[in-house]
Amino acid sequence: MSRDPHSPASAHPDPRGTPESAPAGKPALLSQRTALILFIAVATGIGIGVLTFFSGKSYPKAVIAGVVAVGGCAAGLHNLID
């Protein structure tokens, strides 16, 4: 049976036309959640490290601040993002 062209479209799309959730090949190395958490944590750590360097002109302090920021941010985002 064909649908009347003037009737509204179905709210539920045809499930046969949807692609698979994962390709049949290799599984992903990281989940999307893990990749997001690591990306945000590393970006935050780089930002904190740069700001720390500009404030004190000390490479060791900047590296330590950046690494601590990455660890704290990753742990916090792990608990925050479900």
C-alpha positions in Angstrom: 0.0 0.0 0.0 1.2 3.4 -0.8 0.9 6.4 1.5 -1.4 9.2 0.6 0.8 12.1 -0.6 -1.2 14.6 1.5 -1.0 12.8 4.8 1.7 13.6 7.3 4.9 11.6 7.4 5.3 8.8 9.9 6.9 9.8 13.2 9.0 6.6 13.2 11.3 6.2 10.2 11.7 2.8 8.6 14.2 0.8 10.7 15.4 -1.1 7.6 16.9 2.0 6.1 19.0 3.0 9.1 22.7 2.2 8.9 24.4 -0.2 11.4 25.7 1.4 14.7 29.2 0.1 14.1 31.0 -1.1 11.0 31.6 -4.8 10.7 35.4 -4.3 10.7 37.6 -3.4 13.7 36.0 -2.1 16.9 36.7 1.5 17.8 39.9 2.2 19.8 38.2 4.6 22.1 34.5 5.2 22.8 33.1 8.6 22.0 32.7 9.4 25.7 36.3 8.6 26.4 37.5 10.6 23.4 35.4 13.6 24.5 36.7 13.4 28.1 40.3 13.2 27.0 40.0 16.0 24.4 38.4 18.4 26.9 40.9 17.4 29.6 44.0 17.9 27.3 42.7 21.2 26.0 42.1 22.4 29.5 45.6 21.3 30.6 47.2 23.1 27.7 45.3 26.2 28.5 46.2 26.1 32.2 49.9 25.3 31.3 50.1 28.3 28.9 48.5 30.7 31.4 50.8 29.4 34.2 53.8 29.9 32.0 52.8 33.5 31.1 52.3 34.3 34.7 55.6 33.0 36.0 57.9 32.3 33.0 58.7 28.9 34.5 58.5 25.8 32.3 58.5 23.3 35.2 55.6 25.0 37.0 53.7 25.3 33.7 54.1 21.6 33.0 53.2 20.5 36.5 50.1 22.8 36.5 49.1 21.4 33.1 49.5 17.8 34.1 47.6 18.3 37.3 44.8 20.1 35.4 44.5 17.2 32.9 44.3 14.7 35.7 41.7 16.7 37.7 39.6 17.5 34.7 39.6 13.9 33.4 38.5 12.6 36.8 35.8 15.3 37.1 34.5 14.8 33.6 34.4 11.1 34.1 32.1 11.5 37.0 30.1 14.3 35.3 29.5 12.8 31.9 27.3 9.7 32.0 
